[in-house]
């Protein structure tokens, strides 16, 4: 796997994580009624999240065209590290040691599953 392929995988995972943060922002203010859901569909952050996810999906298709799925897919687990970090800095959510411990295990898992 080349550096550019690896960078493209990382960009895809970061885009997906960013979309999750945007969805959380929308959900935090969403009212679960018919009118609230309709208003939510026209929320700028919701529309941006959909665009980010669409872009990430196109990027992921490019990744899958050039990299075997068994190699590319484990990197998606990086979102379990990236999302809590972004949530901490952008949403003020707390983060603790077990997030970092779990992230370390995920990194080991990616290394074991991808590199032979």
C-alpha positions in Angstrom: 0.0 0.0 0.0 1.4 3.4 -1.0 1.6 6.5 1.1 -1.0 8.2 -1.1 -3.4 5.2 -0.7 -2.9 5.3 3.1 -3.5 9.1 3.2 -6.7 8.6 1.2 -7.9 6.0 3.7 -7.2 8.4 6.5 -9.0 11.3 4.8 -12.0 9.0 4.3 -12.1 8.0 7.9 -11.7 11.6 9.0 -14.6 12.7 6.7 -16.8 9.9 8.3 -15.8 11.1 11.8 -16.6 14.7 10.9 -20.0 13.6 9.6 -20.7 11.9 12.9 -19.9 15.1 14.8 -22.2 17.1 12.5 -25.0 14.5 13.0 -24.5 14.8 16.8 -24.8 18.6 16.6 -28.0 18.2 14.7 -29.4 15.5 17.0 -28.7 17.7 20.1 -31.2 20.3 18.9 -33.6 18.0 17.1 -37.2 17.8 18.3 -38.7 14.4 17.6 -42.1 15.5 16.2 -43.2 15.8 12.6 -42.5 19.5 12.4 -39.2 19.0 14.3 -38.0 16.3 11.9 -39.0 18.4 8.9 -37.1 21.4 10.3 -34.1 19.1 10.9 -34.0 18.1 7.3 -33.3 21.7 6.4 -30.7 22.3 9.1 -27.5 23.5 7.6 -25.4 21.1 9.7 -27.6 18.2 8.6 -27.2 19.1 5.0 -23.4 19.5 5.5 -23.3 16.1 7.2 -25.0 14.5 4.2 -22.6 16.1 1.8 -19.6 15.1 3.9 -20.9 11.5 4.1 -21.6 11.5 0.3 -18.1 12.7 -0.4 -16.6 10.1 2.0 -18.6 7.4 0.2 -17.1 8.4 -3.1 -13.7 8.5 -1.5 -14.3 5.0 0.0 -15.2 3.7 -3.5 -11.9 5.0 -4.8 -10.1 3.3 -1.9 -11.9 0.0 -2.6 -11.0 0.2 -6.3 -7.3 0.3 -5.5 -6.9 -1.6 -2.2 -8.3 -5.0 -1.2 -11.2 -4.7 1.3 -9.4 -6.9 3.8 -6.6 -4.4 3.9 -8.7 -1.2 3.8 -11.6 -2.0 6.1 -9.7 -2.4 9.4 -8.7 1.3 9.1 -12.3 2.3 9.5 -11.9 1.3 13.2 -9.8 4.4 13.6 -13.1 6.3 13.8 -13.5 4.8 17.3 -10.5 7.0 18.3 -11.1 10.0 16.1 -14.8 10.6 16.9 -14.2 10.8 20.7 -11.3 13.2 20.3 -13.3 15.4 18.0 -16.3 15.2 20.4 -14.1 16.3 23.2 -12.7 19.3 21.4 -15.8 20.4 19.4 -18.7 19.3 21.6 -17.1 19.5 25.1 -17.7 15.8 25.8 -15.5 14.2 28.4 -12.7 11.8 27.5 -10.8 9.5 29.8 -8.0 7.0 29.9 -10.1 4.0 28.6 -10.6 5.8 25.3 -6.9 5.9 24.8 -6.4 2.3 26.1 -9.1 1.1 23.6 -7.5 3.2 20.8 -4.2 1.5 21.5 -5.8 -1.9 21.2 -7.5 -0.8 18.0 -4.2 0.3 16.5 -2.6 -3.0 17.5 -5.6 -4.8 15.9 -5.2 -2.8 12.7 -1.5 -3.6 12.5 -2.1 -7.3 13.1 -4.9 -7.6 10.6 -3.3 -5.5 7.8 0.4 -6.1 8.0 1.5 -9.7 7.5 
